[in-house]
């Protein structure tokens, strides 16, 4: 299993510029542990409501002596090739070397080493540490790294492989079979979720329609969250919500996207595998949603998972009110019968008075009675903007 973590600590959004709250009212679930605070802050600045339920935790290598011993092996016999598989792992290795006082020795030992990066995130960490990668895998996969090295020949070479959080993925075995002497550097591993209750609740919320978007920053994290959803019995419903656009999946890169794609889910993906680019992809998605919002006499109307946004303002609606407005908005200005409104109200009552009360409360929350029109003996409809009506006539 491969890993797609953000590789640099550059700001997620530009500072000093006013940001439009295009994600106002959208509930976004972050499934990552590392850098989740930074990601959450960037989304909140765009108006999103953030929930945090890491599917995995990053556990530092429990045996530091083993890591430093492997590092000392490289100091004594510098590798011909060093493969960096993840940004977080490479940084952690360099930090560990510095903590043990061998950072300068390591830099000297690697002076003649060819460094290969398994993607831009690993490359970013290599550059941040003051090194330079000789080659970067565009696909961000170990398979591409193996293809390159095997095509050039590794027999008799000493190759060091910094393993990613899921452990060895077979690259070391492939290289050894081709005649290389391999030194593995295990810097960290994936551990259990830090808050199992939060993870379980996020699965329920996603299935229940309480989440607008789910953000994934690693393949193991994506697989673990989806597995938790499936173990709880919500798999089909969650896949359905993703597939029909009721909930958005956003993955930081192609490797992270694979567990989703294997289940028929097509996630948003930025062109570059960075958290900042991931945030911009979500912003672009919600900007598009805003552009195709229902044009009403009171302004653009967007109904999200748990809230409704009218002309950029989150309406103070109860969950029932949101469902009533969702029903009316979905009709796009057509008349919705009282019977259909009754269907979304809680309880089994078929009393028409309950519909009148519910519509009255929505009108009160909106602050304008002309948004929802009563059509005598037929039901209710959203009053669309004049421009929208003219356009439809054309």
N, C-alpha and C positions, 0 to 999 in steps of 0.2 A: 504494500500500500504506500502511496506516495503522499507528499506533503506540499502545501502551497501556502506558506506564511508570508506576511508582508516583509519586505526586505530592508526598508530604510525607516528612519524616524523623521522624515520630512513632514512639515505641517500638512494635515489632511485637507485643509481649505485655506485659501488666501486670507491673511489677516488684514484688518483695517478697512475692509469693504463691507457695506451693509449686505446681508444675505436675505433673500426673499424666502419667507417660510412656506415654500412650495409643498413641503411634506406635512403641513399643519394637520393634526388629527390622525396621522398615520401611525399605527403601532408597529414598531420594527423589533424583531427578535434577533439578538446577537448570540450566536452559538459558540463564540470563541472566548477564551480566557485571556490570552495574551493580547495586550494593547486594546482591550475592550473599552476601557475608559476613554481613550483617545477617539476611538471609533464612535462611541456613544455621544461624545461631546459634539463631534462634527455633524451627526445626524440631528441632534437636538437643536443645533443652531439653525437648521433648516425647518424646524417646527415639529419634528417627529417625536413621538413618545416611545421611549426605548425600554425594552425588557431584556434581561440578561439571564441566560441559562446555558452556561458552557457544557458541552457534551463530553469534554475531556479536559484534563489538566495536564500541564507540562511538569513532569517530575525530573529534577536534575539527576544526573548520573549518581546513583547511591554510593558508588565506590570511587571516590575521587582519586584514590591511590592507583586504581587501574587506569584511569584516564591519564594521569601524570606519567605513569609507567610507559604507556603507549607513546606519549609525547616525547619522553626521554629516548625511546627507541628511535624516533625520527631524528632526534638531535645527534645521536650516535651514528645513525645511518640514514641520512636525508633521502627522502623518496624521489624517484624520477618524476612521478606524477602524483598530484594531490587532487582528489575529487571532493569538491564542496557541494553537498546535496541540499542544504537549507541555509537561509540567512541566519536564523536564530541559532542553529547549531554551530555554524562557523564562528559567530560572534562569541558564543558561550565558550568555545574552545580557546579562542584568543584571550578571553578574560580569565579563564582558568590558568593559562600559561603565565599571564601577568601576575596572578595571585600567588603563584608558586615561584615567581622571580626568574622565569626562564623566557620571557617574551622576547628579549633582545637576542638570546641564543637561538630561539625559534626563527626569528627573522633572518638571521645569518644562515641557518641551516637550509631555509627554503629559498635562498637567493638563486639557486640554480634549478629549482623545481618548476616543472610545468604545472600550472594550476588550471583545472577544468571546473567550470561552474554548471550545475544542473539547473539553469534558468536565471532570470534577471534578479530574483531576490537573493539568491546565493551570491551572485556577482556584486550586488550592492553591498553586501556585508564584507566581501573580499576587498572592495575599494575603500570602504569605511575604515578597515583595519590597516590600510596603507599598502595592500598588496595589489597585484594586477592579474586578472584572469587572462589566460592565453586563448581560451575558447569558451563559448557560452551556448548551452543547448537551447535551441529555440522552443522546442516542445516541452521543456521543463520535465523531462522524463529520464530515468536512469537507462532506459532502453536506448535512447539516442546517444547517451554517453558511452554505453557499451559498444554500440555500433561504430562510433568514431575510433575508440581505442583499439578495438579488435581489427578494424580495417588497417590501422597503422602498425599493429603488432605490439604485443606486450611481453612476449617471452623474455625472461631474464630481467624484467624491470621490477623495481620496487614501487608499488602503488599504495598510497594511503587513501582510505575512504572514510570521510566524515559521515557517519550514518545519520539518517533522519529519525524522527520520533517514533516511527513504526518499527524501527529496528532494521536489520539487513533485509534487502529486497531481492537478493540474488546477484547483485552486481559483483560483490566480492567473490562469489563462487565462480561466476562466469570468467572473471579475470584470472583466478587461480587455475582454472582448467586450461586457460590459454597460455599458462606458463609464468604468470606474474607472481611475485611474492607480495602478499597483501597485508597491510596493517590497518585494522579497523579502529576507528575512534568513535566510541559511543558516548555522546555528550549528554543527551537527555532522552527520556522516553515519555510516551503518552501514559497518563494515569487515569484513574476513575474520575467521574464528574465531581467537582468540588461541592455541589449542592444537588444531590439526586432528586430531592423534592421539587426544586425549581425546574429541573429537566423534565420530570414527569408532568408537572403543571403546564410547561410550555407545549408539550405534545397534545395535551387535552385542549389547550387554548387554540392551537393551530387548527385542530379538527373542528372546534366549536365556532370558528369564524371570528375569533377575537384578535387575530394577527393579520396585518396587511402585508408584511414582508419579512422574510427570514434571510439573514446574512450569514454566509459561510466563508471562512478564511483558510481552511485546511481540508484536504481529502479525508484524513482520519476523523476529523471533527464532524464533517458532513455525514460520513458513514455511520458514526456513533449516534448522531441525532436522529437520523432516519431509522436506525435500528431500534432506538428507544421508542419512536413513534409506532413502529410495527409491533414491537413487543407489547405495547399497551393496547393494541387492537385498532389503532387509528390510521394505519397505513393507507388503505384504499381512499378514505375520506380526505386525507391530507394530499395525496397525489392528485385526486380529483380537483381540489381547490387550487393547486398549483397549475394543473393542466388547463383549467378553464379561466385562468386569470383572476380568480377570486383572491389569490394570495401570490405574492411575487417572491421568487427565489433569486438571490443574488450571490454569485460566486466570484472570488477574487481572481481566478484564473482557470485555465482548461483542466488542470489536474484536479483542482477542487471540484470542478463541475461534474466529473465523471460519475461519482456515486449517485448524483441526481439524474444524470442522463441515462444511467442504467435502469432507472425506474420510470423512464419516459417523461422526465421533467426537463424542460429547457430553461435554464437560468439566465438572468442577465449576466454579462461578463464584460469587464472593461477591456480596452485594447492592451493596456499594460497592467501587469499583475501587482498593483499597489493599492493600499487602502484608500488613498486619496482618489485614485481613479475609480475605485469601487463606489465611493460616496458620490462621485460625479455621475456615474451611471444610474444610480438610484434617483438622483436629482433630475436627470434628463428624463427618466421614465415618468416621474411624477409631474414634471413640467408638461409632458405630452398629455398625461391624464387631465391636467388642468386645462389644456388647450381644447380638449374635446368634451369638457364638462357641459352639462345641460345648461343652456342659456335661459335663465328665467327672468321675470320682471324685477326680481330682487338681486340679480347678479348670478354668476356661475355657481352651479350646485354640484358638489361632489360628495357622494356618500361612501365613507370608508367602512372598515370592519366594525368599528365601535362608535364612530362619531360621524356627523354630517358637517360639511364645511360650505358655507354660503357666502360668496363674495369675499373669501379669505378669512371669514370669521367662523370659529368652531361654535356650533349652536349648543346651547345648554339643554340637550335632549336626554330623556331617559332611554334605556335600551329599547323599550317598546316604541318610543317616539322615533328612534333611528330606523327601526324596521318599517314603520308606517311610511316614513319619508323615502326609504329605499324602494318600497313598493311603488309609490307614486312616481318617483324619478325614473324607475325602470320602464314605466309606461311611456315616458318621453312626451308627456302632454296629452296622452289619450285618457279617456275616462276609466277610472278604476271603480268597480262596484263595491257597495258596502259589504257584500258577502266576502269579497277578497280581502278587504281590510280586516274583517272579523277573523279571517284565517291567521293573520300574523299577530293578533292580540293574545295575551296569555289567558289561560283558562278555556273553558268549553262554552262560555256564554255566547248566544246568538242574538243578544239584545241589541237592536240598532242604536240604542242610546249609548252603548259602550263605544261605538264608532264615533259618534258625535263628540263624546268626551275626549277621545284620543286625538281626533283632528283638531279640536279646540286647544289642546295642550301643545300640539305642534305649532299651531298658528301663534300661540302666545310666546313660545320659545323663539320663533322666527322674528317676531316683532312686526310682522306685516300680514294682514289678513288676505291681501290679494295674491299671495303666492299660491295658496291652495283654494281653488274655486269649487263651490258646491254646484253640481249639475242636478237640477231637480229630478227626482224619481230615478236617477241613474247612478249617482255616486260622486266621485271627486276627481279633480285633475290638477296637475301643476300648470300654472300660468306661465307659458314660455315668453321670452323676450320678443318684441315686435319684429326685430331683425331676423330672428330665427324662424318666425312664422312666415315672413316674406320669402326667405330663402327656400323653405319647404314648398311654398306655392310654386316657385320657379322650377 
